Amino acid sequence: MPENREFKKGGDTKKLIEEAAMDLFAEYGYKGASVRKIAAKVGIRESALYNHYANKEAIFLAVAGRVFASPFAHQKTDDFVQQNAKKGKSFLHKFMTEFKLMTFDKKYEKLFRFMLIELMQNDVLRSGFRQEFHEANVKLLSSGFFIMMQEGLIRSNDPMTLANAFLGQLFYLRLQVSLLKADGAPTTALSTAFEKQLDLFWSSICE
């Protein structure tokens, strides 16, 4: 999913466009959040918005990139994994903590639910989700698990299977939080669920 994380010339305006679009997509959905509304919320002319994004779909995909971003998307992946995976559980804890912060961030609350619906209807979004969220995270985590095995921190196993299992548990917790919030139900019981899940997962793969 395209997302310009390095705001160079015009970058501040792009960021404002994405922020405005996030609010409008969450409130009105994809169809209701017109380019005109987005431009008006930013305080620029509609024609000026097209200097930064070709169309509404491009804005939508950039926003989706934020919602489904990898917790370590801002890191230089290879170096980061090499340096941190040798710390074992600490590496997974960093990943889990970032994921949890994204989960309970009110800014993404409604938008996450909306994006889940759009995933079933938008093939471009599905492709981006698979590549930028699922495949990117599985690759990162599996590399980490492989290093942990080399260091003798965890039992020998299929790194990809471990990555899918760990990521799947976190995503399911995120989904639970989203569903509870959609019903106006308390999420207090899940406030420590991420840490408990990590403890259980780690104990199951350790030597």
N, C-alpha and C positions, 0 to 999 in steps of 0.2 A: 504494500500500500504506500503510495507516495506521501512522504511527509518531509518537508524541508526543516531539519533540526538546526541548521546553521543559518541564522537570520542575517543575511548580508544586506545588500542594497534592496530596499523595499521589503525587507524581512519583517519589520515591525508591523507594516500594514497587513502582510500575509497572516501574521499571528493574530491580529485583531479580527481579520475576516474569519479565521477558524474559530476563534472564541465566540464571535457573534453567531456563527453557524451552529455551533454546539448547542447554544441556548435555544435557537429557533427550531432546529431539528428535534430537540427534546420536547418542545412545546407543541409544534405543529405537524411533526412528521416530515418525511421527505417531500411529499407533494406540496404541503402547505408552506414550507419554508422556501419562498421564492428568492431568486437572486436580488430582486428589488428590495425585499425585506432585509436581506442580509446586508446589502450596501447601505440602506438607511440606518440600520443599527450601528454600523461602523462609523457612519457619518461621511460617506464618500458617494460620488456619483456611480450609478450602475456601470457606466462605461469604464470608469476607473478600475472597478473590480476586475474587469476582464484583462487588465494588464497583469494581473497576478494569477488568475485561474481562468482556464478556457471555458468552463461551464460549471453548472451546479454539481454535476457528478464528480468533477475533479475536487471540488471543495468537500463534498461528502466523503470521498475516499481518504482525503487528508485527515478529516475529523475521525473517521473510522480507525485510521492508523494510530491516533492518540488513544482511543478507547481500548483497542486491542493490542497496544504496544507491549513488547517484551519488557519485563521488569528491568532487564539489563540493556535495553536498547541504546542507552547513552554511553555505554562502555565500548572500548575497543575489544571486541569479543575474545579473540585468540589470546592476547596478552592477559586480559582479565581472568580468563578461565585458568590459564597456566599458573598465574600467581595465587589464585584463591582456592582452586579445587583441592590443593594439597592440605587445606585446612579442614577438609571433610565437612562435618555438620555445619560449621560456621558458614561455608559457601552456600549451602542450601538454606540456611537461616536468613542470609542476606536476600536471596531470591524470594523466599516466602514473605519476608517483611515488606519488600517493595510491592509484591502482589497484593498483600493485605491492605496496604495504604491505598492502592488503586481501587480496591474493592469497596472500602468504606468512604471514599472521597465523594461527597455530595454532588460535586460538579459532574461526575459521570453517572450518577445514580439512574436518572430517567433515560439518559442517552444509551446506557448499556442495554437496558431492556428493549429500547427501540431498535438498536443494532441487531439484537438477537432475532427480532422479527424480520428485519431486512436481510439477514443472512439467508433466509429461506426463499427470498424473492429476487435477490440481486446476485447474478452469477459472477460479476466482477468483484463484488465484495467478498463472496465466498472464496474466490481464488486468492485474493489478497489476504484473507484471514488464514487460510491454510499455509500460505508462504511466510507471511510476516509474524504471525502469532504461533501457530502450531509447529510448523517445520523449523522455524528459527529457534524456538525455545527447546524443542526436542534435540536439535543439533547441539545447542549450547550445553544443555543438561547432560546429554549422553557423553559429550567430551569430558565434562566434569566427572562423571561417574567412572569413565575409563581411567582417568588420572588417579582417582581414589583407589581403584583396583590395583593399579601399578604401585601405589604407595602402601598397599596392604591395609588400607583403612576399612574397606568393605569386602564382602565375599565376591568371588568371581561370578559374574552373571552377564546377561545381555544388556549393555548400556542403553540401547534404544528402548527396551522393555521397561527398564527402571525409569527412564526419562518420561515415557508415556504415563506410567503409573503415578509418578510424583506430580506431574503437571495436571493430570486428570483429577486428582484429589483436590488440588487447589482450585481448579476451575469449577468443580462441583460446589465447593464451599462458596465461591463467588456467586454462583447461580442461586444457591439457597438464600444468601443475603439479599440478592436482588428480588427474589420472589416474596420474601418476608416484607421488604420495604414497599413493594407494590401493593400489598394488602394492609399496609399501615401497622404491621405487627412488629414487636420489639426484636432486635437482633442481638441483645445482650448475651444470650446463651452462646452465640457464635463468636463473641469477642476474643475468646481464647482458643477457639477450635483450630485455628491455623497452627498455633504452636503445638497443641496436643497431637495434631495429625503429623506434624514433622517429627515429634518425639517417637510416635508409633512407627512411622516409616523408617526412621533411622535405626531403631532397635531391630527392625526386621531384616536389614541388609548388612548389619555390622558383623564383623568376625566374632 
